Amino acid sequence: MIPTLSWTPEGVRFIDQTRLPLEESYVVATTYEQVADVIVTMVVRGAPAIGVSAAYGVALGAQHSESESAERFAPEFDKICARLAGTRPTAVNLFWAIDRMKKLFADLRSKGASMAEVKERILAEAHAMYDEDIAACKTMGAFGGALLPDEGGVLTHCNAGALATCGYGTALGVIRSAVEQGKQIHVYADETRPFLQGARLTAWELTADGIPTTVICDNMAASLMRAGKIKAVVVGADRIAANGDFANKIGTYNVAILAKEHGIPFYCAAPWSTIDMETSTGDAIPIEERNQVEVTHHGGKQLTPHGVGICNPAFDVTPAKYVSAIITERGVLRAPYAESLREMEMAAQ
Ligand SMILES: CSC[C@H]1O[C@H](OP(=O)(O)O)[C@H](O)[C@@H]1O
């Protein structure tokens, strides 16, 4: 299995996704601040992976604390959570994970827990999130794999694979499951400028799995669809609003419009930790603006002239009307999503 991230006695170990595919190297974060740094610099990226990384960051902060009790640890706990919450604004999984740790800590504090118990329970909660994420990817993969065609081209954008999760992947989990179900899928992977998660990470994952994959420039999707090469699209998500609008890597909205224009099913696959019922529509999802150097440079070489304006939103929002289905570990949702999301949320309570 791809070791996106793992807990070790020294700290949290990450495969360095900024160096893939040509170099497989690892970074060990020994403090919660270093976990925050690897999230900001995208050594680790992908909504579910970011959430679980932050959970392990809280666990690391607790492990290193010299407080004698939960009560005395409280101000330090709040500082750790604030630092991790300040890393990236769009993926709701980050805040879902931190809130889950906050609920656990509030309960431990109310019971007067010792610091030893706090350390043990917070680390156990991070491990639980890790295991739950992989299980969710496999369950949603099976649901989604059934929706994909028996053969033909499936397009994906960015990397919603094992590297974006604790393992198996969301959109790539759907593709892996379809292949495991015997379907003859050929994946078309958008390179996904400017960070090239598709060309670098999706291609690396699927090639290693022996799944036929073609990397395309982002501007090639339309003509491939018109040529009949694409039979379905499946992407991940960073935040799904209560009405089914969702934020995902920049360029996803383009693909959604193209898919609708060509009558191609467009699927969004995400664990329930990506669903944000507190955000009513996609217009309210915060969109991260990243460093301009991701656009102006490639491989350390400057592409653009000095002084030109640069735009680098890391995500865009796809309105629910373009979404054929939302695939989760709790099942497949269809429009109207405001109702189907609410029903599925209530069924789980
Ligand atoms: C399975 S969620 C993956 C999701 O996260 C990516 O963003 P980033 O690489 O900036 O963390 C992208 O939106 C993927 O679809």
The ligand as an SDF file (V2000), in Angstrom:
LIG
                    3D

 15 15  0  0  0  0  0  0  0  0999 V2000
   -9.4200   12.9720   -2.1430 C   0  0  0  0  0  0  0  0  0  0  0  0
   -9.4120   14.6620   -1.9760 S   0  0  0  0  0  0  0  0  0  0  0  0
   -8.2520   15.1180   -3.1650 C   0  0  0  0  0  0  0  0  0  0  0  0
   -8.4270   16.5300   -3.5910 C   0  0  0  0  0  0  0  0  0  0  0  0
   -7.4630   17.3780   -2.9470 O   0  0  0  0  0  0  0  0  0  0  0  0
   -6.6970   17.9790   -3.9680 C   0  0  0  0  0  0  0  0  0  0  0  0
   -6.2710   19.2620   -3.6420 O   0  0  0  0  0  0  0  0  0  0  0  0
   -4.7430   19.4870   -3.1460 P   0  0  0  0  0  0  0  0  0  0  0  0
   -3.8790   18.6030   -3.9950 O   0  0  0  0  0  0  0  0  0  0  0  0
   -4.5090   20.9730   -3.3800 O   0  0  0  0  0  0  0  0  0  0  0  0
   -4.7320   19.1110   -1.6890 O   0  0  0  0  0  0  0  0  0  0  0  0
   -7.6280   18.0090   -5.1350 C   0  0  0  0  0  0  0  0  0  0  0  0
   -8.6290   18.9860   -5.0020 O   0  0  0  0  0  0  0  0  0  0  0  0
   -8.1900   16.6180   -5.0480 C   0  0  0  0  0  0  0  0  0  0  0  0
   -9.3390   16.3890   -5.7850 O   0  0  0  0  0  0  0  0  0  0  0  0
  1  2  1  0
  2  3  1  0
  3  4  1  0
  4  5  1  0
  4 14  1  0
  5  6  1  0
  6  7  1  0
  6 12  1  0
  7  8  1  0
  8  9  2  0
  8 10  1  0
  8 11  1  0
 12 13  1  0
 12 14  1  0
 14 15  1  0
M  END
$$$$
